[in-house]
């Protein structure tokens, strides 16, 4: 039997990261590849107690179909977590924040429409947008975030009008670079975007700051023009598949309709359990333990990189929160080719090219520091440096030198 696929199916591509994770499941591999939170942070006892209470006190409702908008008390708790005033009626509970990207793509993108993203950007967003067949254009970015001059060039047509559907940004501890958009850049971005360019603000890592919280969200400055995405995966547990979006009232109904068509509603049992865990200011005590753990692991990786990569012309970011370090390899190196050699040496990372809309910057890689132990971080970075040193020696121009 031959199945005839829709044209959009040809736009669906396997997740590069998911394919790499299959390799890293091999015994003995030290993985800096996955964007996975540390399982040491999962509040298992709190979940066990909350699950028992929900099933005992509200089991029939928890196991029944539920409202597409989400569990009312959880939507209210979301608004309490946000640093600006939000009406719970603007909150839609999603099956992970990844579903928020999927819903946004379905509602906002037509074939051929221009979509702007940071260069580099979260590859899961590129994957969610691709089936809608947009013209994805990368906007130059630096350590302070999106470069507004380049955004202006790429967002405006010859007539001076915006010709893009939206700009997708991760202002806080960005995946993949770990960088954070500073206050001046946020202000400049809003100054340009206000009234003419919608924004999708993705903020799954915003609570994972190490020394001080990041600047105010873009949505707090431009609420009518920003679709805000959040997640419980990084502060509770990703297995719940719980995220949320905050949408302007004019956009919310269509996102809700797309949600209803996709899955009717996010699992009600999971929502009630999370809501129960969140009671009594649970996160006020829980999130600081995550920050402390991740900060120690970041420091260990930075120390290892400084020690092991000395003299190799490798440069990296110093994130002030989140889960990732972004490294730039010497010119001419290909991260994908280096990964093959690294896996043979027992260590893995994510090559950087898939994070770019045009697949450029092959001499880059993303390193996650949160799931490996401190000892494994030291061992893995040393192994990675050895692989890189060997690869550099084998380059013809270096051999000739």
C-alpha positions, 0 to 999 in steps of 0.5 A: 500500500502506498501512502500519499503524503501531504506536501507539508510532510516533506518539510518535516525533518527529524530533530538533530538533537533527538538523533544525537541523543540516540548515540549518547545513550550508548554506555560510557558516553559523557554527554554534554548534548541534551538540553535536559534538566538534571534529574537531581532537581526533580521534586519526587517526594512532592509529586508523590504526595501531590498525586496521592492528594489529587487522586484521593480528593479529586480523582474523578475530575482529574481523570476526566476530559477537561477544559481546553484552556487549562485547569483554572487554578493552575492558570491563576498560579501561572499569573502569580509567577509572572513579573507583570500583571496578566489576566488568567483569561490570557493564559493557555496551558500547553503540552510543553512549551514546544506545543506553544511553538506549534500552535503559533506556527499554525496560526501565524505562518502562511507558506512563503511568509517571512519569519525572523529568528535570532542567529543562532536560535532554538532548533526546536522552533525551526522544526516547528515552523518548517511545515508551514513553509515560511521564509525563515531569515536569521537576524545577526546577534551578539552577546547582548542579543538581537542586533536591532540595526540588522533587524531593521534591515531584514524586517522592513521592505523597500516601502519601509513597511514591516514584511515579516510575520514576527520575530522569535526570540529567547531573551534569557540564557538563550538556547543554544548560546546561553547569552542574555539580552541586556536592558539596552537591547531590550529597550531598543528592540521594543522601540523598533517593534512597538506597533508594527512587528509582533514578537514571540518571546520564549522564556523556558530558562528565565528562572534559572539565573545565578546571581541576579534575575534578568531584566523585565520581559519583553511582554511586560513592555509590549503586551499587545504585541508579544506572545509569551511562552513559558514552561514547567519543564525546567523548574519542576519536571519535563515528563509532565509536559506542561507549558503555557502561553500568554497571548494578547486577547486578540490572538488568544481565540485562534490559539485556543482553536488550534489547541482544541484541534491538536489534543483537546486539552493538556492532561488534566491529571498532570495539571492538577498534580502540578497545581498541588505541588505549586501551593504554599510557595513551593518554588520559593524554596525549590528553584534556588536549589536548582540555581545553586546546582547549575551554577556549580556545574557551570563553574566546573565546565568553565574552569575545565574549558580554560584549562584544557582548551588553552592554545586551541583557539576556542572561544566560549560564552560565560552564561549568567544562568540557564543550561548552556555554553556556546563554543566557537571552534577554529576556522575550518573546523566542522562541529558535525565531523568533530562529533563523530570523533568525539563520540569515539573518545567517549564524549558528545555535544551538539554541533552548532550549524542546525541552530542557524536558519541557513545552516552556517557557522559549522565551527560551533557547538553547544555544551550543556553543563547540567546533567553531567557530574562534576567529575564527568565534566572535567573528564569529558572536556579533557577528552574533547580537547584531546580530540580537537587537538588531534583534529587540528594537527591533521588539517593540511594547512596546519600540518604544512606549517 
